[in-house]
Amino acid sequence: MSTSVIILAAGKGTRMRSSLPKVLQPLAGRPLLGHVIETAKKLHADNIITIYGHGGDLVQKEFAQEQVQWVEQAEQLGTGHAVKVTLPVLPKSGQSLILSGDVPCISQATLQKLLNAAQNTGIGLVTLTLPNASGYGRIVRENGKIQAIVEHKDANDAQRQIKEINTGIYCVSNAKLHEWLPKLSNNNAQGEYYLTDIVAMAIADGLEVESVEPERAFEVEGVNDRVQLAALEREFQADQAKLLMQHGVHLIDPSRFDLRGTLVAGTDVRIDINVIIEGRCEFGDNVEIGAGCVIKNTQIASGTKVQPYSIFDNAIVGENTQIGPFSRLRPGAKLANDVHIGNFVEVKNSSIGLGSKANHFTYLGDAEIGAGSNIGAGTITCNYDGANKFKTVIGNAAFIGSNSSLVAPVTIGNGATVGAGSTITSDVADHCLAVERSKQFVKENYQRPQKIKK
């Protein structure tokens, strides 16, 4: 059976107190709506219909690369009205999952259970039993079967004692949506068209309304303000940390770890506190990440040790490499095996060969460094003339003295040596020494300027 996904994403999110539409607020580094779209894609939905309203231009621009069909809800007249505006583009056969753009953590597994449950009857929903159900629509059952959903404001005292709630996640036959949605009424306390009324229509048609519960309660938590967003962030991160630990990753303190993307990790990976992983990262066996590191879209091979407060962005790191503390690998940094990158060293768009070292206060940009070379403290590759970038090539077993400036384009040969404090503007041949300094000038009995006393 073909499956459509309808995502309600038209709300303004006034309680966020933000110029950004609610569905664009970030959870784990991705917009709320992005999580829902990603889950819909995992289900291989035939089409994803997203209803937009407030900030629609921003929302559509954010997801311009996604295969999404956009439908505008110009007036905010309730959830029933929101789904109704999709009817002109909604297929008349198959079934639809109805999701909310501000309920980002619903899982593929829960939705698959819902799809399976609703196939025979034509309608199903996700429910949840809470200790305190105040404010939520209640599931009214008779002999165990769902008879109605009653909104909190419309519920009587007895109905308000019910603990089972409606999560707002449905699976409904498209044919029934085309039949039921035009019949919705706004005769209720809110003066809105409730999607929940289709349950009563299903009962009237003699259909049994199926229900499933999520494995984890936070899957169906919605976000209406920043307090809820922060709370859901921690629940989401705790769940990701748990999954990583179950796969063998050693998190020193899972409550102080953030994964804002995906991490593929080998065995005996150790991650200290306050580490942030972004994008797609891969860590080999026995990798150790020190406290406070931020690592984005990076591959780190087996045995590498990263000391605290280092920052990686789109880098590739070889085996048994030592990095940090306070190192920065920028996009295009490629480190071979056994490389040492030390404190306050920055590498950008550069490859560093087997066993080479840059241990202190160095900038290596647009450089190619061979194997076994040593880059002294304070060395910089002067790769930018204010308009264009140029390349520095350093051969194997070269030695660059401290506080040297290598003005690109320039090549330092195999086994060459650059004396400390040199500014090198011409190529240095293999096994040669290059020193470029002015002659030391000494003035005896020199008196430094003195402060003028007031």
LINKACOR-V310871 format. One record per backbone hydrogen bond with DSSP energy under -0.5 kcal/mol. NH is the residue of the N-H (numbers start at 1). CO is the residue of the C=O. If there is no record, write none. Layout:
NH|CO ; NH|CO
//
This chain:
4|95 ; 5|47 ; 6|97 ; 7|5 ; 7|49 ; 8|6 ; 8|99 ; 9|7 ; 9|51 ; 16|13 ; 17|14 ; 22|12 ; 24|21 ; 25|22 ; 27|30 ; 30|27 ; 32|25 ; 33|23 ; 35|31 ; 35|32 ; 36|32 ; 37|33 ; 38|34 ; 39|35 ; 40|36 ; 41|37 ; 42|38 ; 43|39 ; 44|41 ; 45|40 ; 46|3 ; 47|3 ; 49|5 ; 49|47 ; 50|48 ; 50|69 ; 51|7 ; 51|49 ; 52|50 ; 52|71 ; 53|9 ; 53|54 ; 54|10 ; 56|53 ; 59|55 ; 60|56 ; 61|57 ; 62|58 ; 63|59 ; 64|61 ; 66|63 ; 68|66 ; 69|48 ; 70|68 ; 71|50 ; 73|52 ; 74|72 ; 77|75 ; 80|193 ; 81|193 ; 82|78 ; 83|79 ; 84|80 ; 85|81 ; 86|83 ; 87|84 ; 89|86 ; 90|86 ; 95|2 ; 96|172 ; 97|4 ; 98|170 ; 99|6 ; 99|97 ; 101|8 ; 103|100 ; 106|103 ; 111|107 ; 112|108 ; 113|109 ; 114|110 ; 115|111 ; 116|112 ; 117|113 ; 118|114 ; 119|115 ; 122|118 ; 124|171 ; 125|210 ; 126|169 ; 127|125 ; 127|212 ; 128|165 ; 130|128 ; 130|163 ; 136|133 ; 138|150 ; 139|164 ; 140|138 ; 140|148 ; 141|139 ; 142|145 ; 145|142 ; 146|209 ; 147|140 ; 148|140 ; 150|138 ; 151|149 ; 154|151 ; 155|151 ; 155|152 ; 160|156 ; 161|158 ; 162|159 ; 165|128 ; 166|137 ; 167|126 ; 170|98 ; 170|168 ; 171|124 ; 172|96 ; 173|122 ; 174|94 ; 175|94 ; 177|173 ; 178|174 ; 179|175 ; 180|176 ; 181|177 ; 183|180 ; 184|181 ; 188|186 ; 191|188 ; 193|77 ; 194|185 ; 194|192 ; 197|194 ; 198|195 ; 199|196 ; 200|196 ; 201|197 ; 202|198 ; 203|199 ; 204|200 ; 205|201 ; 206|203 ; 207|202 ; 209|207 ; 210|123 ; 210|208 ; 212|125 ; 214|127 ; 219|216 ; 220|217 ; 221|218 ; 223|102 ; 226|15 ; 229|225 ; 230|226 ; 231|227 ; 232|228 ; 233|229 ; 234|230 ; 235|231 ; 236|232 ; 237|233 ; 238|234 ; 239|235 ; 240|236 ; 241|237 ; 242|238 ; 243|239 ; 244|240 ; 245|241 ; 246|242 ; 247|243 ; 247|244 ; 248|245 ; 249|244 ; 250|269 ; 251|249 ; 252|250 ; 252|271 ; 256|253 ; 257|254 ; 258|275 ; 260|258 ; 260|277 ; 262|279 ; 264|281 ; 265|263 ; 266|283 ; 269|266 ; 270|287 ; 271|250 ; 272|289 ; 274|256 ; 275|256 ; 275|272 ; 276|293 ; 277|258 ; 278|295 ; 279|260 ; 281|262 ; 281|279 ; 282|298 ; 283|264 ; 284|300 ; 286|267 ; 287|284 ; 288|304 ; 289|270 ; 290|288 ; 290|306 ; 292|273 ; 293|290 ; 294|310 ; 295|276 ; 296|312 ; 297|278 ; 299|315 ; 300|282 ; 301|317 ; 303|285 ; 304|301 ; 305|321 ; 306|288 ; 307|305 ; 307|323 ; 309|291 ; 311|327 ; 312|294 ; 313|329 ; 314|296 ; 316|333 ; 317|299 ; 318|335 ; 318|336 ; 320|302 ; 321|318 ; 322|339 ; 323|305 ; 324|341 ; 325|308 ; 326|308 ; 328|345 ; 329|311 ; 330|328 ; 330|347 ; 332|314 ; 333|330 ; 334|350 ; 335|316 ; 336|352 ; 338|319 ; 339|336 ; 340|356 ; 341|322 ; 342|358 ; 343|359 ; 344|325 ; 344|326 ; 345|342 ; 346|362 ; 347|328 ; 348|364 ; 349|331 ; 351|367 ; 352|334 ; 353|369 ; 353|370 ; 355|337 ; 356|353 ; 357|373 ; 358|340 ; 359|375 ; 361|343 ; 362|344 ; 363|379 ; 364|346 ; 365|363 ; 366|348 ; 368|392 ; 369|351 ; 370|394 ; 370|395 ; 372|354 ; 373|370 ; 374|398 ; 375|357 ; 376|374 ; 376|400 ; 378|360 ; 378|361 ; 379|376 ; 380|404 ; 381|363 ; 382|380 ; 382|406 ; 383|381 ; 385|388 ; 390|383 ; 392|366 ; 393|410 ; 394|368 ; 395|412 ; 397|371 ; 398|395 ; 399|416 ; 400|374 ; 401|399 ; 401|418 ; 403|377 ; 404|401 ; 405|422 ; 406|380 ; 407|405 ; 407|424 ; 408|382 ; 408|406 ; 409|391 ; 410|391 ; 412|393 ; 413|411 ; 413|428 ; 415|396 ; 416|413 ; 417|432 ; 418|399 ; 419|417 ; 419|434 ; 421|402 ; 422|419 ; 423|436 ; 424|405 ; 424|422 ; 425|423 ; 428|411 ; 431|414 ; 432|429 ; 434|417 ; 444|442 ; 446|443 ; 448|446 ; 453|451
//
